[in-house]
C-alpha cells in the first residue's frame, strides 16, 4: 500500500530569501519573524467595529484571536529554523532528513506547502512594496525546488502562483513542472480586481490555468489560509463586553464556507466537466462540512435519499436555470476529481466516511505544523480499523493515482 501525504510543509529558515534572492531581501530589510506578522494577518478588525461601545472594541489585533490559536501561532514560530545551518531543525527543510523521516513512517510521497512565505509577503505589503510580491513567490518556488533536488520523486513542492497574474502563473507552473512539481496553490475565494467585482475562479479568464494544469499534469491545491469568506460583523454587536463570540463564530463557522462555495461553483459552472483531468485537493479545513455539502448538491438537482418516499411534493430541480444539463451530477464530479484531507489529530473520519463516498477522503500529516502529528499514519490506522482494504488503499494512496505520482 502506497501512502501519499498531500499536505506537509517546509519550515523555511529565516534566511531563505536572503540566500535565494538577496536583492529582494535587501529591499525589505531585516526579515520579519512569524509572530510579527501573525497578529495583523489573523486578527484583522473590521472597520465597522468602530460603532460598537468603546468597552467592547478590541484594543489590538491579538484580542480578536482566540487564546488557543495564539499559543498555536507561537509554537509555530518556535519551530522556525534560524538559518540553513540549523542542524537541529534540518528535518523541517532539508531533503535527506525529510525523506528519512518519511521512511520511518512509511510515507512514500509528500507534497510540501510553505509555512513562512507569508512573512516577506506581508512585510512587503506593509512597506508598500507590493511590486516585490510576485518576485517573492517566484523566489520561494526556486528555493523549494532547490531543497528537494535529487528527491523530486518523493518530495514535491506546491508551486506558488497568483491567479490575478495569469502570465506569471503560467510561467511558474511550467518552470516548476520541469523541476518536479506536480501541484499549484489556488485560492478558496473569488479573485480580487482593483476597482471592480472579484471574479469566480470558474470565470473564463482563468481557463488558461486549467488548460495548463491538465497539459502539465499538475493538481490544484486549495489550502487553508487563502479563503476570504467572512461572517457579518453585526454578530459582534451583541451587547456583551467583548467581541469574543464573533471571534469564535469566525473561526468555527466561516472557515469552511469558502471551500464549499468553491467546490459547488466548480461543479455547477462546468469547470470540472470542461477539465476532466483536473484534480483538486482541499487541505486543512476539516471534513465535517462534507456530508451536508454532499446532501445539498444532490438535493439541488432533485435527488434525495431513497428512504424519503412520503408522497409529499418537492421541487424536482433547485439548480440554476430550468434544468441541470451537465452529464454528471455535482457529486459525481467531486468523486472523479476532488479529494479532501483531514488533520490527523483534529478531524475524526469514522463518522464522515460513513456519510460520503469514501474515495473523497485522503491522507495528510501536516508535518511539521503543530496541529499535525509525529505519527499520523498510526492515528489514521486506528480510525480506519475495520474498514475494507479498498477503502484504506483509497485513503492512503488513491490521490496519487489520479494526480499521477
N, C-alpha and C positions, 0 to 999 in steps of 0.2 A: 504493500500500500504506500503510495506516494503522499507526502504531506507538503502542501503549498501554503505558505504564510503570506496572505495578501496585504497585511498591514503590520510591518515592523518599521523601525525608524533608525536613521542616523542620529546621534547626538553630536553635532558638529562642534569641534573645538572652537574656542573664542577667536582664534587667529585664522580660521578657514578662509575668510575673504581676503585678509592681508596676504596669505600665501598664494591665493588663486588670482586675484585681481588687485594688486597693491595700489594701482592708480585710483580705483574706486574707493578702496578703504581709506586712502589718504584724504579724499574729498569729504569723507564722513567724520574723520577724527577718531578718537578712541572708541572701540566697539562697545555697544550697549550690552549690558547684562540682561538676562531674561526678565527679571523682576522689575527692571527699569521701564520696560515697555508693556509688561503684562497688565498693570493697573488700567491704563487708558484703553488697552486693547480689549480686555474682558469686562471692564466695569463702566462702559460708556453710560453717561447720564443724559436721558432725553431732555431737550431744551424745555419741553412743556412742564417739567418738574418745577420750574421756577414759580408756577402759580400755586404750588402746594404750600400749606402753612410752613413757616420758617423752621419750626421744630421738627418737621417731618423730612425736610430736604436733606439729602446726603451732603456731608461736608467735604468729602473727597471720593474719588472713584472706588477706593477699596471698600467703602460702605455698601457699594452696590454689587459686591461679590460675596457669595456665601463663604463663611469661615472655613469650611472643609475644603473648598476649592482653592482658597488662598494657601492653605497648607500644601495642597497638591502642587500648586504652581511653584512654591518654594522648594519642594522636593525635586521638581523638575530642574530648577536652576542648579541645585546641589549636585546633580549628575552631569552638568555641563563641563566637559573637559576644558582645562585652561589652555592647552596647546596640543599640537600634534605629537609632542614629546611626552605627553602624559600617559606613561605606560600603564598606570593603574586603571585607566578607563579606556584602554585600547579597544576593547570589545564593542564600545559604543560607536566606533568609526573606522576601525581597521579591519580589512577584509579577512586576513588569515585568522585573526581572533574570532571574528563573527562566524566564519564557516566552522571553526572548531566548536563554538557554542551550539550551532545548528546540529552538528554531528552528534553531540551529546544528547540532544533532544529528539533526534530522528527527523528533523526538518530538512526537506530536500531543497526547497527554493524559498527565498524571502524577497518580497518586494519592499523597497526601502523608501519611505517618505521622509521629508525634512522635519526637524524639530525647531531649529533656531534660525532658519532662513528668515523668519519673521523679524528677527532683531534688526538687521540692517535695513529692511524694507520700511519698518516703522520709523527707524532713525532717519532715513532719507525723507520720508513724508513729513516728519516733524521739522526738518530743516528746510522744507520747501524745495527739495531737490528731487522731485518726482521723476525727472528725466533720467535718473540713475536706476530706477526700479527694474526696468527690463534688463539692464546690464547685470544687475544683482542676480536676477533669476537665471540668466544665462551663465553667470559665474558659478552658481550653485550646481547647475547641470554639469558643467565642466569638472568641478571639484568631485561630484558624486561619481561620475564616470571614471575619473582617475583613481578614486578609492577602491573601486571594485575591479579594476583592470586585472585580468588573469583569472577572475572568478565570475565572469559575466553569466555563466550558465546557472549559477546558484544565487547570486546577489544581484538584484535588478533595481536600479534607481527608477523612481517615478518622475518622469520628465515634468518640469515646471513650465507652464505656458501661461498665456493671458488671452482669453477669448476676445477681449477688447482690441487686441492687436493680432489680427489673423496672419499677416505675413510673418511676424516674429514667431508666432506659434507654429506655423507650418515648418519654418526653418529649423526650430529647435526640435520638433518631433523627428524630422528627417535626420538631423545631425545626431541626435541621441540614439535613434534606432540603429544607426551604423555602429554605435558603441555598446550595443547590447540592451538598451532599454526596451521594454515591452508594454509600458503604460504611461499615461499622462494624466495630470490633475485637471479636473473640471470643477466649476462652482456648483453649488446646490441651489442657486437662485438666479434670477434674470441678470443679464449683463448690463451694467450701467452705461449710459451715454450722456456726455456732458450736455446740459441744456435740453434734454429730451427724455422720452419714456424709455425705460430699460427694455431690453429685448429678451424674450424667452430663448433658452439655448436651443429650442427647436426651430427658431427662425431660419428662413432660407439663407440669411447672411452667413450662417455657420456651417453650411453644407460642405465647404472645402475641408473643414476639420474632420467631419465624419467620413468623408471620402478618403482622406489621408489615413485615418485610423484603420480603415479596412484594408487599404493598399499596403500599409506598413505592418499590419498585424499587431496593432497596439490597442490596449484596452483603456477605457476611460474610468478613472478612479475619482469618486466623489468622497472626500474625506471631511470629517467634522472640522469646523473652523471656517469653512467657506460660506455656509448658509447665512443669509442676512434677513430671514423672516423674523419679525418682531411682533410681540403682542401689543395691544392697545395700552398706551401709558396710563389711561384712565383707571386701570386696575390698581394703580398705586394710590389713587385718590379715594382712600377707604376710611379716612378719619382716624387712622392709627398714629402711632408715634414714630414710625419709620416706614421705609419702602421695602422692608424685608419680604413681605408677601409677594410683591411684584417680582423681586429677585428670584424667589422660589418658582413662581409661575413661569418666568422667562427661562429658567433652567430646565424644568421638568416637562413643560408643555410645548414650548416653541422650538425646542432643539431638533425635533424630528420632522417638523412641519415642512421645512424646505425640501427634505428628501422625498417625502410623499408627493408633494406637488411636482417635483422634477420627474419622478418615475411615471406619474399619471400623465403628465404632459408629453413625455417621450412616447407613451403608448397611444394616446388619443390623437396627437398631431402626426402620427405615422412615421416618426423618426426611426423607430425600431423596425418598422415594415420596410422603409426605404434602404435601411442599412442592416441587413440580416446578419452580417458578420461582425457587427459591432458588439463588444462586450462591455457592460457597465458594472462596476463593483462599488458598493456602498460600504463605507467603513466608519466605525466608531460612533455611530448614532443609535446603537441598540438595535433590537429586533422586536420589541414588544408592539411596535406600531404595524408590523407586517400583517397579522391576522385581520385587523379592521380594514387595512388598505385592500387586501385581497378580497374581502367580502364586499367592500364598496365598489371595487372595479367590476366584479361580477354583477352586482345589483344594477349598476349604471347602464348595462346593456340588456337588462331584462332577465338575467339568470338569477335563480335563487335556489337555496338548498332544497333537495328533493322532499324533505320532511315537511315543508310548508305546502300543504295541499288542503287548505281550509275553504277554498272556493271564493275567498274574498278578492275583490278587484284590486289589481296593482298595475300601474303603467308598465307596458312591455319594454319601454326603452327610455331611459333618462339621459342618454348621451346626447351631446350637441347635435342639432340637425334632426331630420325626420327619422333617420335610421343610422345604425352603426354599420359602416360599409367595409371596414378592413377585414381581410380574410381570416385573421386570427383574433381571438378575444384578447383584451388587455392582459389578463393573467397569463395567457399562453405566450405572449411576447416576453413577459418577465421570466417565465420558466426557461425560455430559449436563450435569453441574452443578459439577464440580470442576476447578480449574486450579492448577498448581504452578509456581513460578518459581525458576530457579537464579540464583546470583550470577554475574555475567559473568566475574570473574577466579578463581573458586574451584570452580565446578561444571561441568565439561565435559559437553556434552549429546550429543556424537556417538554414544557407545555407548548411552546411556539411550534415546535417541529410536528406536533400532533394536529395543528390547525392550518398549516400551509404546506404546499408541495415541498418536501424536504430538500430537494435539489436547489432551492433558493438560498440555502444557508451554506456558508463556507468558513474555513478556519483562518484565524489570525492570532498573533501573540501580543501585538502592540509593544513588544520589547524595543527599547528599554524604558518606555514610559511607565510611570509608577502605577497606572491603572491596569497595566498588563500583568504578566506573571512570569516568574522564572521557569515554571514548568507547565505551560498552557496545555500541552498535549495530555498530560496526566489529568488535568482538570476536566477537559472535554471528554476524555475516555470514560471518566466516571459518569458524566451526564449522558453519554451515548450507550451506556451499558444496557444491553437488551435490544438495541436497535439492529435490524438486519444488516448484513455485511455490505450490501449495496448502498444503504443509507450512510454508513460510516465512510465508505470509499468516496462517495459523492461529497460528503462534508469536507474531508481532508484533502482530496485531490481533484475533485471534479472540475473546479475552476481552472485548473491547469490544462485540462483537455480543451476547454472552449477558448482559452487565451492562446494556447499553443506552446506551452512551456513544459 
